[in-house]
Amino acid sequence: SGKPTPTCTVCPHLQTYVASVHGEIQSPYAVLPTPDLDGKPLAVREGEEALLVYQDAVFGQYRDRPEAKATIAETLRQYCQLDTLAMTVLWQHWLRP
């Protein structure tokens, strides 16, 4: 009942990240999972956050914690996958006549 689930016709791979709240399509980055790390949400929604989280995993507080590094790696993989898909959509748009 209500509006149908929005679909992504430009790039079907982005469908996983399409969400609607009160009929408004949300940023695909808002749909990314937010795991807990030391009781705090690990939200990576933009490049600077990704860089800082990576720095913590390699050089910082999580460098000697394999489980935390695995959580960070998966979170960064999901963020990078979405970011790459978003760039692909832009590229496809620019290639249109």
C-alpha positions as CSV (number, residue, x, y, z in Angstrom):
1,S,0.0,0.0,0.0
2,G,1.6,3.4,-0.6
3,K,4.2,4.1,-3.2
4,P,6.0,1.3,-4.9
5,T,9.6,0.6,-4.0
6,P,11.8,2.9,-6.1
7,T,14.0,1.2,-8.7
8,C,17.3,2.2,-10.2
9,T,17.0,1.8,-13.9
10,V,20.3,3.5,-14.7
11,C,22.5,0.9,-13.0
12,P,20.7,-2.2,-11.6
13,H,23.6,-2.9,-9.3
14,L,22.7,0.2,-7.3
15,Q,19.3,-1.3,-6.5
16,T,20.7,-2.8,-3.3
17,Y,21.3,0.7,-2.1
18,V,18.0,2.3,-3.0
19,A,15.8,3.2,0.0
20,S,12.8,5.3,0.4
21,V,11.6,7.1,3.6
22,H,8.2,8.6,3.5
23,G,8.3,8.4,-0.3
24,E,11.6,10.2,-0.7
25,I,14.6,8.4,-2.1
26,Q,17.5,8.5,0.3
27,S,21.2,8.8,-0.3
28,P,22.6,5.4,-1.2
29,Y,25.3,6.0,1.4
30,A,22.7,6.2,4.1
31,V,21.8,2.5,3.4
32,L,25.3,1.2,4.0
33,P,25.5,-1.1,7.1
34,T,26.8,0.5,10.3
35,P,28.4,-2.2,12.4
36,D,29.4,-1.6,16.0
37,L,33.1,-1.3,16.9
38,D,33.9,-1.0,20.6
39,G,30.3,-0.1,21.3
40,K,30.3,2.8,18.8
41,P,28.7,2.8,15.3
42,L,31.3,2.5,12.5
43,A,29.7,4.6,9.8
44,V,31.7,5.3,6.6
45,R,29.7,7.6,4.3
46,E,32.4,9.7,2.6
47,G,36.0,9.5,1.6
48,E,37.5,11.3,4.5
49,E,35.8,8.9,7.0
50,A,37.1,6.0,4.9
51,L,40.6,7.4,5.1
52,L,40.5,7.9,8.8
53,V,39.1,4.5,9.5
54,Y,41.8,2.9,7.3
55,Q,44.5,4.8,9.2
56,D,43.1,3.6,12.5
57,A,43.2,0.0,11.2
58,V,46.7,0.1,9.8
59,F,48.5,2.5,12.2
60,G,46.2,3.3,15.0
61,Q,44.2,1.8,17.8
62,Y,43.0,-1.2,15.8
63,R,46.3,-2.3,14.3
64,D,46.8,-5.2,16.6
65,R,43.1,-6.3,16.7
66,P,42.3,-8.8,13.9
67,E,38.6,-8.9,14.6
68,A,38.3,-5.1,14.5
69,K,40.4,-4.9,11.4
70,A,38.1,-7.5,9.7
71,T,35.0,-5.3,10.6
72,I,36.8,-2.3,9.2
73,A,37.9,-4.1,6.1
74,E,34.3,-5.2,5.3
75,T,32.9,-1.8,6.0
76,L,35.5,-0.1,3.7
77,R,34.8,-2.8,1.0
78,Q,31.1,-2.0,1.0
79,Y,31.7,1.8,1.0
80,C,34.2,1.5,-1.9
81,Q,31.9,-0.8,-3.9
82,L,29.1,1.8,-3.6
83,D,31.5,4.7,-4.4
84,T,32.8,2.9,-7.5
85,L,29.2,2.1,-8.7
86,A,28.3,5.8,-8.2
87,M,31.3,6.8,-10.4
88,T,30.2,4.3,-13.0
89,V,26.7,5.9,-13.1
90,L,28.2,9.3,-13.6
91,W,30.5,8.0,-16.3
92,Q,27.6,6.4,-18.1
93,H,25.7,9.6,-17.9
94,W,28.5,11.6,-19.4
95,L,28.8,9.2,-22.3
96,R,25.3,9.8,-23.4
97,P,24.9,11.9,-26.5
